[in-house]
Amino acid sequence: MQFINNGQRIAGLVVPLLSLRKNKNAACGAFSDLLSLGKIAKKWGLSLIQLLPLNDTGNGPSPYAAISAFALHPIYISLSDSVDTMALLGLPFRDEVARELVRAEKALNCRFGSEAGIQEQRVQFEAVLQLKINALRKAWDASRDICSSLAEAFAARESWAKPYACFVALRGKFGLAPWWEWPECQNVLPSDIDKLWFEPELAEEERFRLWLQVLAQEQLRRAAQAVHKLGIDIMGDIPILLAKDSADVWFQHEIFILDKQAGAPPDMYSPRGQNWGFPLYDWDALRERDYSFWRQRLQAADSYYTAYRIDHVLGFFRIWAISIHESDAYLGAFEPSRYLEFEELKSMGFSDERIAWLSKPHISEWKIREAEKRCLDAEVVLFADSKDAGTDKKQEEEQEEKQEEERAKTKALFAQRLEELGNSCFVRIKNEPLFLFRPEIIGTADIDALFRPLYAEFPKVAQILDEYASTMRDWWIDRALYQFEPDRFVFQWSYRETTSWKSLSLQERAALEAKAEAIGAESLDIWEKRGRELLSMLVSASEMQAFAEDLGAVPPCVPKVLRELKIPGLRVMRWEREWDKPNQPHIPFERYEPLSVACTSVHDSTNLRQWWQEEADRLQIWAMCRALAERDKLLKSLIERCGETVPERLGPSEAAVLVRALALSGSIVAAYPVQDILACHPDWRSADPRDERINVPGTTLPTNWMYRMPIDLSALVKDEDFAGFISEIMARGAQV
């Protein structure tokens, strides 16, 4: 579908669908809630709703770890709306089935709504999902004939449907184990899918899962159409990567690279990089198929959205590729790139031994012995005495003697295990006091695996083992060159800080620096060509307007190609700075590039309030707002309400200042996370801004992705005063 508000300066909100509540007792957001949200957006003068991905992620809440590139998540199905959905499809439920679904939804909301005492900021994801599935399964059991006919028709219509249904059914059969651990069906052909579709043990579950997709698609499609009729665009989110344990990777091995995993290189926020664990695409294999997989993804999204966000657009230019043997992401290489070939090193005068010195960690014996000694020296804390109360002197002496014996045995055993660990990890170089990692250790995941038994055997020494394991990982990355593939190398991320680099002569360093610079320049050309080809394909695949998430260390070819293809990038208030200037000043809002989306925060960052309290350069940002207020009466009046001093915290008035300032930016779109809009209301903001955070990257916190709006949609739509205030401060108009 075409973008409704094309070429206009618009404002919008960004929200995880899961976080919506149609009323105060709703357990989580549903597809049909989009219409209520659309009506609120209309009252607020907004023209865009941006959603996080809605793909099926199984029991996991992260919307960026989908088990299908096409299937929608059943958690967003409304039980009560499913009654109307079936009626509109011409196959209504019997009255008792309809009543049972309505009762099940009330029971679900009663259990997980606000009145149940559940912490209202967080969705109880797995429990809500399971109860919804149970209720829908009962409806299926009672209406198998009509539901099954819909599933069969869906399977015939959607090419991805049968593989997805077979995958989910097999996954359930094998206890949710990843497909590469299944006792059978690890490698399947289309003919195998046809057999599995009629497998008696699986057939019921397969058709049930596709019936859920019928409900999900119908409910999302109808809600989206109603929102579009209000003149509001909906921006979907297309994650670039898929979970390895997904239907698409299982069924289409040939378009993925499974011996590498995607992530992000080290940066100031993640010193060891980010290992996402997702497989890479084999773009050559995809090209041979005219990128049909990606074209189908966008055509599916086109059924609901008028715009889409290209997640991690840098990945279409180049992706940080990590060996599957690495647990972190420090050692990796951009794929594709111009790599340093073995023969090039030879031609530069580096011998085999010298190349090994540069590309393999060499650990001094004294470092290993010192690390082992630190572990053993911790015995005072690790193997401390414990005395029983009420014992006489003789008993105390006997107990002390017994504990001394136990302590000596434990220490001796611990020393033995450390020695065994060292023998498993290291091999001495000839008779020198120098060691290499054993050839069978291929990455940090192998190092972690060797430590695992020690944690189990000596749980009290977990902290000291953590320190030793961390030290060993540091030794592992101490190499100037990383052998990414046989006879191919890349310069390690911080190669100038490595032991081997510091041992080189000035001439050797100069030669390698020149080579690194040349390789970098050639790689830029490779990335530009790749990005232009892939993004051109995406733009041509549908009528939707493409937007790009272009955060991170962005090479210059990325904005160049985005401008060529008229794809707006992202401008996040906190990161929009002149990084190459002293003190890295913020770029004034009015200077934001028009072909962009300005926003106050993103789902992976702190929200506006928390950022202001904990991270922001408050003096500089407030000064920017004051300067901009000289050309905008509304912003000036908002600042005057806040007093003379720069606020340390954002109250409702102070939050409104930043919302208004961003509305005056040069970007064609200003998109606000819903938490940052609610921050302008004294009652509808969370008491603690930390409760408004959606995700903390690189963590598995139980709160990640579970954010729940503190105010429900039914109450929100009734507040005419707030609607008037928000529509005024978020009004775009002409750029000041």
C-alpha positions in Angstrom: 0.0 0.0 0.0 1.2 3.5 -0.8 2.2 5.9 1.9 -0.8 8.1 2.7 1.0 11.2 4.0 3.7 11.3 1.4 5.8 14.5 1.2 4.2 16.0 4.3 5.9 17.0 7.6 4.2 14.6 10.0 4.4 13.4 13.6 3.8 9.9 14.9 4.1 7.6 17.8 6.1 4.4 18.2 4.7 1.6 20.3 5.1 -2.1 20.9 1.6 -3.6 20.2 2.1 -5.9 23.2 2.1 -2.8 25.6 -1.4 -1.6 24.7 -4.4 -2.0 27.0 -7.8 -1.4 25.5 -9.1 -1.1 29.1 -7.5 -1.2 32.5 -8.0 -5.0 32.9 -6.6 -6.1 29.5 -3.7 -8.6 29.8 -1.9 -7.3 26.7 -2.3 -5.6 23.4 -4.2 -7.2 20.5 -4.4 -6.6 16.7 -7.8 -5.0 17.1 -6.5 -2.4 19.5 -4.8 -0.7 16.6 -8.1 1.0 15.7 -8.5 2.5 19.2 -4.9 3.7 19.0 -5.6 5.1 15.6 -8.5 7.2 16.9 -6.2 8.5 19.7 -3.5 9.4 17.2 -6.1 11.2 15.1 -7.2 13.3 18.2 -3.6 14.0 18.9 -3.0 15.3 15.4 -0.6 12.5 14.5 -0.3 10.9 11.1 1.8 7.8 11.8 1.8 4.7 14.0 5.1 2.8 14.1 5.0 -0.7 15.5 7.7 -3.2 16.6 7.8 -6.5 14.7 4.7 -8.7 15.0 6.2 -12.0 13.9 5.7 -15.2 15.7 8.6 -15.6 18.2 7.3 -18.7 19.9 7.6 -18.5 23.7 10.2 -15.8 23.6 9.2 -12.2 24.0 11.9 -10.5 21.8 10.2 -9.4 18.6 13.6 -9.5 16.8 14.0 -13.3 17.3 11.3 -14.6 15.1 10.7 -18.2 14.4 9.1 -17.2 11.1 9.6 -14.4 8.6 5.9 -14.5 7.7 3.8 -15.9 10.6 2.1 -13.4 13.0 2.3 -14.0 16.7 -0.8 -15.6 18.2 -0.4 -13.6 21.4 -2.0 -10.6 19.6 -5.2 -12.5 18.7 -8.2 -11.2 20.6 -10.3 -14.1 21.9 -13.6 -12.2 21.9 -12.9 -10.6 18.5 -12.3 -14.1 17.1 -16.0 -14.7 17.4 -16.6 -11.8 15.0 -13.7 -12.8 12.8 -15.2 -16.3 12.1 -18.6 -14.7 11.4 -17.1 -12.3 8.9 -15.4 -15.2 7.2 -18.8 -16.8 6.8 -18.1 -19.7 9.3 -19.6 -18.5 12.6 -19.0 -20.4 15.9 -21.8 -22.1 17.6 -23.3 -19.9 20.4 -21.7 -22.0 23.3 -18.2 -21.8 21.6 -18.6 -18.0 21.2 -19.7 -17.6 24.8 -16.7 -19.7 26.1 -14.2 -17.5 24.2 -15.7 -14.4 25.7 -15.6 -15.9 29.2 -12.0 -17.1 28.6 -10.9 -13.5 27.7 -12.6 -12.1 30.8 -10.9 -14.7 33.0 -7.6 -13.9 31.3 -8.0 -10.2 32.0 -9.2 -10.8 35.5 -6.0 -12.8 36.2 -3.5 -10.4 34.6 -5.3 -7.0 34.5 -4.6 -4.2 36.9 -7.2 -5.3 39.4 -5.4 -8.6 39.8 -2.4 -6.7 41.4 0.0 -7.6 38.7 2.8 -5.0 38.3 1.1 -2.9 35.6 4.2 -1.9 33.7 5.0 -5.5 32.6 3.2 -8.1 30.5 3.2 -11.7 31.7 4.1 -12.9 28.3 4.4 -16.7 28.5 1.4 -17.1 30.9 -0.8 -14.9 28.7 0.2 -16.7 25.6 -0.4 -20.1 27.0 -3.9 -19.3 28.3 -4.8 -17.7 24.9 -3.6 -20.8 23.1 -5.5 -23.1 25.5 -8.7 -21.1 24.9 -8.3 -21.1 21.1 -7.5 -24.8 21.1 -10.8 -25.5 22.9 -12.7 -23.5 20.3 -10.8 -25.5 17.6 -11.8 -28.8 19.2 -15.4 -27.8 19.3 -15.4 -26.4 15.7 -12.8 -28.6 14.0 -14.6 -28.9 10.7 -15.0 -25.2 9.9 -11.7 -24.2 11.4 -9.8 -27.0 9.5 -11.3 -25.9 6.2 -9.9 -22.4 6.7 -6.5 -23.9 7.6 -6.5 -26.0 4.4 -7.3 -23.1 2.3 -4.6 -21.0 4.0 -2.0 -23.7 3.3 -2.9 -23.8 -0.4 -2.7 -20.0 -0.6 0.5 -19.2 1.3 3.7 -20.9 0.2 5.4 -20.5 3.6 2.4 -21.9 5.5 3.0 -25.7 5.4 6.7 -25.5 6.3 5.9 -23.2 9.2 3.1 -25.4 10.5 5.3 -28.5 10.2 8.1 -26.8 12.0 5.9 -25.7 15.0 4.3 -29.1 15.2 7.7 -30.9 15.2 9.1 -28.4 17.7 6.3 -29.2 20.1 6.8 -33.0 19.5 10.5 -32.8 20.4 10.0 -30.7 23.6 10.9 -27.3 22.0 14.4 -28.5 21.3 16.2 -26.6 18.4 15.8 -28.3 15.1 19.5 -29.2 14.8 19.0 -31.4 18.0 15.9 -33.2 16.7 16.2 -37.0 16.4 14.8 -36.7 12.8 13.7 -34.2 10.2 16.7 -32.0 10.5 17.1 -31.7 6.8 13.9 -31.6 4.8 12.8 -31.2 1.1 9.5 -29.9 -0.2 8.4 -33.6 -0.7 9.1 -34.2 3.0 6.8 -31.3 3.9 4.0 -32.8 1.9 4.5 -36.1 3.9 4.6 -34.3 7.2 1.5 -32.4 6.4 -0.4 -35.7 6.3 1.4 -37.3 9.2 -1.3 -38.4 11.6 0.7 -37.5 14.7 1.2 -33.9 13.5 -1.7 -33.1 11.2 -4.0 -31.8 13.9 -1.4 -29.4 15.4 -0.3 -28.2 11.9 -3.8 -27.2 10.9 -4.6 -25.7 14.3 -1.5 -23.4 13.9 -2.6 -22.3 10.5 -6.1 -21.5 11.7 -4.4 -19.2 14.3 -2.7 -17.5 11.4 -6.1 -17.0 9.6 -7.4 -15.3 12.7 -4.2 -13.2 13.2 -4.1 -12.1 9.6 -7.8 -11.2 9.4 -7.7 -9.2 12.7 -4.6 -7.3 11.8 -5.8 -6.6 8.2 -9.2 -5.3 9.3 -7.7 -3.1 12.1 -5.0 -1.7 9.7 -7.6 -0.9 7.0 -9.7 1.0 9.6 -6.6 3.0 10.7 -5.7 3.9 7.1 -9.2 5.2 6.6 -8.5 7.7 9.4 -5.6 9.0 7.2 -3.0 7.5 9.4 0.0 5.5 8.1 1.2 2.4 9.8 4.9 1.6 9.7 5.8 -2.1 10.2 9.2 -3.3 11.3 11.0 -5.9 9.1 13.8 -7.5 11.2 16.8 -8.2 8.9 17.7 -11.4 10.7 15.9 -14.5 11.9 16.5 -16.9 14.8 18.5 -19.9 13.8 15.8 -22.0 15.4 13.2 -20.8 12.9 11.0 -22.4 10.2 12.7 -20.5 7.5 16.3 -21.5 8.4 15.1 -25.1 9.0 13.4 -25.4 5.6 15.7 -23.2 3.5 19.2 -24.0 4.7 20.6 -23.1 1.3 19.9 -19.4 1.7 21.7 -19.1 5.1 25.3 -19.4 6.3 25.1 -21.5 9.4 28.8 -21.7 10.5 28.8 -17.9 11.2 26.5 -15.7 13.3 25.6 -12.1 13.1 26.3 -9.4 15.6 27.9 -6.0 16.1 31.6 -5.1 16.7 32.9 -3.6 19.9 31.9 -0.1 20.8 31.7 2.2 23.8 28.5 0.5 25.0 29.6 -3.1 24.3 33.4 -3.5 24.7 33.2 -7.2 23.6 30.7 -6.5 20.8 27.2 -8.0 20.5 26.7 -11.6 19.5 23.1 -11.9 18.3 23.4 -15.6 17.4 21.5 -15.2 14.2 22.7 -16.9 11.0 23.9 -14.9 8.1 22.2 -14.8 4.7 23.9 -16.3 1.7 23.3 -13.4 -0.6 24.7 -15.2 -3.6 22.2 -17.9 -3.2 19.4 -15.4 -2.7 20.5 -13.5 -5.8 20.2 -16.7 -7.9 16.5 -16.9 -6.7 16.0 -13.2 -7.6 15.7 -12.5 -3.8 12.3 -14.2 -3.8 12.5 -14.7 0.0 12.8 -11.0 0.6 10.3 -10.0 -2.0 7.7 -12.3 -0.4 8.4 -10.9 3.0 7.7 -7.3 1.8 4.6 -8.4 -0.2 3.2 -10.0 3.0 3.9 -6.8 5.0 2.2 -4.8 2.2 -1.1 -6.3 3.2 -1.1 -4.3 6.5 1.4 -1.4 6.2 2.0 1.7 4.1 5.5 2.0 5.4 8.2 -0.3 6.8 11.3 0.2 8.9 14.4 -1.6 7.6 15.9 -3.0 10.8 19.7 -2.7 10.9 20.1 -1.3 7.4 23.9 -1.4 7.8 23.5 -5.2 7.5 22.5 -4.9 3.9 25.8 -3.2 3.2 28.0 -5.3 5.5 27.4 -7.4 8.6 29.7 -8.2 11.5 30.2 -12.0 11.0 31.3 -14.1 14.0 32.4 -17.7 14.1 29.8 -20.0 15.7 32.6 -21.0 18.1 32.7 -17.6 19.6 30.5 -16.7 22.6 31.1 -12.9 22.3 31.6 -10.7 19.3 35.1 -9.3 19.7 36.7 -11.4 17.0 34.8 -11.0 13.7 34.9 -9.6 10.3 32.6 -7.5 8.1 31.0 -9.6 5.5 31.5 -8.9 2.6 34.9 -7.2 2.7 38.3 -7.1 1.0 40.3 -9.5 3.2 44.1 -9.7 3.7 45.3 -12.9 1.9 48.0 -15.2 3.2 50.0 -14.7 0.0 49.9 -11.0 0.4 51.5 -11.3 3.8 54.2 -13.6 2.4 54.9 -11.1 -0.4 55.4 -8.4 2.2 58.2 -10.5 3.7 56.4 -12.1 6.6 57.4 -15.7 7.2 55.1 -18.5 8.3 56.4 -18.1 11.8 55.9 -14.4 11.7 52.3 -14.7 10.4 51.6 -17.2 13.2 53.0 -14.7 15.7 50.7 -12.1 14.4 47.6 -14.3 14.1 47.8 -16.7 17.1 47.8 -15.7 20.8 51.1 -16.5 22.5 50.7 -16.7 26.2 53.7 -16.4 28.6 54.0 -19.1 31.1 54.2 -16.6 34.0 50.8 -15.3 33.0 49.2 -18.7 33.3 50.9 -19.5 36.6 50.0 -16.1 38.0 46.3 -16.6 37.0 46.3 -20.1 38.6 47.9 -18.7 41.8 45.2 -16.0 42.1 42.6 -18.7 42.0 44.4 -20.7 44.7 45.2 -17.7 46.9 41.4 -17.1 47.2 41.2 -20.1 49.5 40.7 -17.9 52.6 37.4 -16.6 51.2 36.5 -19.6 49.1 37.0 -22.4 51.7 36.2 -20.5 54.9 35.5 -22.2 58.2 32.0 -22.8 59.5 31.4 -23.5 63.2 28.4 -25.1 64.9 27.0 -23.1 67.8 26.8 -24.7 71.3 29.9 -27.0 71.0 32.5 -27.4 73.8 36.2 -26.8 73.4 37.1 -30.4 72.6 34.3 -30.6 70.0 35.5 -27.3 68.5 39.0 -28.6 68.1 37.8 -31.9 66.5 35.6 -29.9 64.2 38.4 -27.5 63.3 40.7 -30.4 62.6 38.1 -32.1 60.4 37.5 -28.8 58.5 41.2 -28.4 58.0 41.4 -31.8 56.4 38.4 -31.1 54.2 39.8 -27.7 53.3 43.2 -29.3 52.3 41.4 -31.9 50.2 39.3 -29.3 48.5 42.3 -27.1 47.8 44.3 -30.0 46.4 41.4 -31.0 44.2 40.9 -27.5 43.0 44.6 -27.2 42.2 44.4 -30.5 40.3 41.4 -29.2 38.3 43.2 -26.0 37.4 46.1 -28.0 36.2 43.8 -30.2 34.1 42.2 -27.0 32.7 45.5 -25.6 31.7 46.5 -28.9 30.0 43.2 -28.8 28.1 43.7 -25.2 27.0 47.4 -24.7 26.3 50.3 -26.4 24.5 53.9 -25.4 25.1 55.9 -24.1 22.2 58.9 -26.4 22.1 60.9 -25.9 25.3 60.1 -22.2 25.6 58.2 -20.6 28.5 55.5 -19.7 25.9 52.2 -21.4 25.1 49.6 -21.5 22.4 45.9 -22.4 22.7 45.4 -26.0 21.7 44.2 -26.4 18.0 40.9 -27.9 19.2 40.0 -24.6 20.9 38.4 -22.6 18.1 36.7 -19.8 20.0 35.6 -18.4 23.3 32.6 -20.8 23.4 35.1 -23.7 23.6 36.9 -21.9 26.5 33.5 -21.4 28.3 32.7 -25.1 27.8 36.0 -26.1 29.5 35.2 -23.9 32.5 31.6 -25.3 32.9 32.5 -28.5 34.9 34.6 -26.4 37.3 31.6 -24.2 38.1 29.5 -27.3 38.8 32.2 -28.9 41.0 33.2 -25.7 42.9 30.1 -23.4 43.0 31.6 -21.4 45.9 34.5 -20.2 43.7 32.3 -19.0 40.8 33.6 -15.4 41.2 37.3 -16.3 40.9 36.5 -18.7 38.0 34.7 -15.8 36.3 37.8 -13.7 36.6 40.1 -16.5 35.3 37.7 -17.2 32.3 37.6 -13.5 31.5 41.4 -13.3 31.6 41.6 -16.3 29.3 39.2 -14.6 26.8 41.5 -11.6 26.9 44.4 -13.8 26.0 42.3 -15.3 23.2 41.8 -12.0 21.4 45.5 -10.9 21.9 46.4 -11.1 18.2 47.0 -8.4 15.6 45.5 -10.4 12.8 42.4 -12.6 13.0 42.2 -15.6 10.7 38.6 -15.3 9.5 38.8 -18.0 6.9 41.5 -20.3 5.7 44.3 -18.2 4.3 42.3 -15.0 4.9 42.9 -12.5 7.6 41.4 -9.3 9.0 43.0 -6.7 11.3 41.7 -7.4 14.8 39.5 -4.7 16.1 42.2 -3.2 18.4 45.2 -4.6 16.6 47.5 -1.7 17.6 47.1 -2.7 21.3 48.1 -6.3 20.9 51.3 -7.9 22.1 52.3 -9.0 18.7 51.8 -5.6 17.1 53.9 -3.9 19.7 56.8 -6.2 18.9 56.9 -5.2 15.2 59.5 -2.9 13.7 58.5 0.6 12.6 58.8 -0.6 9.0 56.6 -3.6 9.5 54.0 -1.5 11.2 54.0 1.1 8.5 53.6 -1.6 5.8 50.7 -3.2 7.6 49.0 0.2 8.3 49.2 1.0 4.6 47.7 -2.3 3.8 44.9 -1.8 6.3 44.1 1.6 4.8 44.0 0.2 1.3 41.8 -2.7 2.4 39.4 -0.3 4.1 39.0 1.8 1.0 38.3 -1.2 -1.2 35.8 -2.5 1.4 33.9 0.7 1.2 33.4 0.2 -2.5 32.2 -3.4 -1.9 29.8 -2.3 0.8 28.3 0.5 -1.4 27.8 -1.9 -4.3 26.1 -4.5 -2.0 23.9 -1.9 -0.2 22.7 -0.3 -3.4 21.8 -3.7 -5.0 19.9 -5.0 -2.0 18.1 -1.8 -1.0 17.1 -1.2 -4.7 15.6 -4.7 -4.6 13.7 -3.9 -1.4 12.3 -0.6 -2.7 11.1 -2.2 -5.9 9.4 -5.1 -4.1 6.4 -3.2 -2.8 4.5 0.2 -2.8 5.3 0.8 0.9 7.6 3.7 1.8 10.9 2.4 3.2 12.6 3.9 6.3 16.0 2.9 7.6 17.3 2.2 11.1 20.9 3.4 10.4 22.3 3.6 13.9 25.9 2.5 14.8 29.2 3.2 13.2 27.9 4.2 9.8 30.3 4.2 6.8 29.9 7.1 4.4 28.4 4.9 1.7 25.2 4.3 3.8 23.8 7.8 3.8 24.8 8.2 0.2 22.8 5.2 -1.0 19.9 6.1 1.3 19.7 9.5 -0.3 19.8 8.1 -3.8 16.9 5.8 -3.0 15.0 8.4 -1.0 15.0 6.3 2.2 14.8 8.4 5.3 17.3 7.4 8.0 17.0 7.8 11.8 18.0 10.9 13.8 18.0 10.2 17.6 18.2 13.3 19.7 21.0 12.0 21.9 23.3 10.7 19.1 22.8 13.4 16.6 26.1 15.1 17.1 29.2 16.4 15.3 31.4 13.6 16.3 34.5 14.9 14.6 34.5 18.2 16.4 35.9 19.0 19.9 33.5 18.1 22.6 31.2 16.6 20.0 28.5 19.2 20.1 24.8 18.3 19.4 23.5 19.2 16.0 20.6 21.8 16.4 17.2 20.2 15.7 16.4 22.6 12.8 19.6 21.3 11.0 18.4 17.7 10.9 18.4 16.4 7.3 14.9 16.6 5.8 15.1 13.0 4.6 15.0 11.6 8.1 12.9 10.5 11.1 13.7 12.4 14.2 13.0 10.7 17.6 13.5 11.3 21.3 14.6 7.7 22.0 14.4 4.1 20.6 13.4 0.8 22.1 17.0 -0.2 22.8 17.9 3.0 24.6 16.8 4.6 27.8 13.6 6.6 27.4 13.5 10.4 27.4 13.2 10.9 31.1 15.8 8.3 32.2 18.2 9.7 29.5 17.8 13.2 30.9 18.4 12.1 34.5 21.4 9.8 33.9 23.1 10.5 30.5 22.1 13.8 28.9 24.3 16.9 28.4 21.5 18.9 29.9 23.1 22.3 29.6 23.8 22.0 25.9 20.4 20.5 25.0 18.5 23.1 27.0 20.5 25.9 25.4 19.5 24.5 22.0 15.9 24.6 23.0 16.2 28.2 24.2 17.8 29.2 21.0 15.1 27.5 19.0 12.4 29.2 21.1 13.4 32.6 19.7 11.6 31.5 16.6 8.7 29.6 18.1 6.3 31.3 20.5 4.8 28.0 21.8 8.3 26.6 22.7 9.2 29.9 24.3 6.1 29.8 26.5 6.8 26.1 27.5 10.3 27.0 28.6 9.1 29.9 30.6 6.9 27.6 32.7 10.0 25.6 33.7 11.8 28.4 35.5 15.3 29.9 34.9 17.5 27.0 35.7 18.2 23.9 33.6 16.1 21.1 35.0 17.8 18.1 36.5 14.7 15.9 35.9 11.9 16.1 33.3 8.6 16.9 34.8 5.6 17.1 32.5 6.4 20.7 31.4 10.1 20.0 30.8 9.2 16.9 28.8 6.9 18.9 26.7 9.8 21.3 25.9 11.8 18.5 24.3 8.7 17.1 22.5 8.0 20.5 21.0 11.7 21.1 20.1 11.9 17.9 18.2 8.6 18.7 16.4 10.5 21.8 15.0 13.3 19.7 13.6 14.2 19.6 10.0 13.2 15.9 9.6 10.2 15.1 7.5 8.9 12.8 10.3 9.1 13.2 14.0 8.3 9.9 15.8 8.0 9.6 19.5 7.9 6.4 21.6 4.6 6.5 23.5 6.4 6.6 26.9 8.0 10.0 25.8 4.5 11.4 24.9 3.0 10.2 28.2 5.9 11.8 30.0 4.1 15.1 29.3 1.2 14.1 31.6 1.5 14.2 35.4 -0.6 11.1 36.0 0.1 8.9 32.9 3.8 8.5 33.2 5.4 5.7 35.3 6.5 6.8 38.7 10.0 5.5 38.0 11.3 6.2 34.4 13.3 3.0 34.5 10.0 1.1 34.4 9.4 2.6 30.9 12.4 1.0 29.3 11.6 -1.6 26.7 14.9 -3.4 26.2 18.5 -3.4 27.5 20.6 -4.8 24.6 23.0 -7.6 25.5 20.9 -8.7 28.5 18.2 -11.3 29.2 16.4 -9.3 31.9 12.9 -10.6 32.7 11.6 -7.1 32.1 12.9 -6.9 28.5 10.2 -6.4 25.9 7.4 -6.6 28.6 6.6 -2.9 28.9 3.0 -2.1 29.5 1.4 1.3 29.2 0.3 2.6 32.6 -2.8 4.1 31.1 -5.4 2.2 29.0 -6.7 3.3 25.6 -10.3 3.7 26.8 -9.2 6.3 29.4 -6.7 7.9 27.0 -9.3 8.6 24.3 -11.5 10.5 26.8 -9.0 13.1 27.9 -9.8 16.0 25.6 -7.4 18.5 27.4 -4.4 16.3 26.9 -5.3 15.6 23.3 -5.5 19.3 22.7 -2.2 20.0 24.4 -0.4 17.1 22.6 -1.8 18.1 19.2 -0.5 21.6 19.8 3.0 20.8 20.9 3.5 18.1 18.3 2.2 20.1 15.4 4.8 20.2 12.6 3.8 22.8 10.0 6.5 24.5 8.1 10.1 24.2 9.5 11.1 27.2 11.6 
